[in-house]
C-alpha cells in the first residue's frame, strides 16, 4: 500500500467517524431539547459537519493533482 493510499484511507476512516459523531449529536439534539445543552449540541454538530466537508474537499483536491505536478523548493 502506497503512502497516498494509506492517507486516503485514513481520511475516509476519519470522515466516517465524524459522520457517526454527527448522527449521535442529532439524536442527542432530539432527545435533550434543554436550552444550554441544545446550544452545545448544535455547536458540536456544526463543527462535525464543517470538518467532514473539509475532509471531502481535501480528498477531492488530492485526487485532482497528479503526482509530481507540484514542486516545492527554490526556483533556479
Secondary structure, 3 states (H helix, E strand, C coil): CCHHHHHHHHHHHHHHHHHHHHHHHHHHHHHCCCHHHHHHHHHHHHHHHHHHHHHHHHHHHHHHCCCCCCCCCCCC
